[in-house]
Amino acid sequence: GAVVSQHPSRVICKSGTSVKIECRSLDFQATTMFWYRQFPKKSLMLMATSNEGSKATYEQGVEKDKFLINHASLTLSTLTVTSAHPEDSSFYICSARVYYGREGRINRANEQFFGPGTRLTVL
Amino acid sequence: GQNIDQPTEMTATEGAIVQINCTYQTSGFNGLFWYQQHAGEAPTFLSYNVLDGLEEKGRFSSFLSRSKGYSYLLLKELQMKDSASYLCAVNRDYKLSFGAGTTVTVRA
């Protein structure tokens, strides 16, 4: 259980175009999803927190107008990179947090399950 | 991010033991995760510590000392497939802050 998928896995686009990346929780509902960016040999940097039915919360330094996030349902969040430029080339990874509503699962209540990532290359 | 420090690289031989240390700032702490990440892939969960002490899970163990802001991941009976990056991630306000990762290379 707790599988997260991302689509597409790889995308190459021209500078100035927009790219949409989908993140889906396949066998559970996720009220909260997270979007990360990872540059080569660097760690994951949180970009934004996506909450179902409300606006995303962006981390400091992340342009909300450039990275549009929509969390339309409990199983789908999308990240759109608008007017992409070569410096936006990166590995984008989403994660979904499982909600545990019962006692005895508290230790794992904050666990995030990661999607397989999307490699974006902007030419 | 947020002063989470771990060594950049470690090398060990097959069958050996390796310990990866992680130090962090303790403010707002709500648990610490260890993830394994192979190149070009997403991180996979290894362990989670929220209380002090040692959590053992097969060949992998993780230790936490909240007062010292310190954790380690212990990999025993190393296998070639364990060559990967190991990420320490601190949970604060239900968001994860990751260290830069430790690249472990296992040699025959």
Interface residues (C-beta under 8 A of the other chain):
Chain A: T32 F34 K42 S43 L44 M45 L46 T49 F91 I93 R97 N107 R108 N110 E111 Q112 F113 F114 G115 P116 G117 R119
Chain B: G1 N30 G31 F33 Y35 G40 E41 A42 P43 T44 F45 Y48 V50 L87 N91 Y94 K95 L96 S97 F98 G99 A100 G101
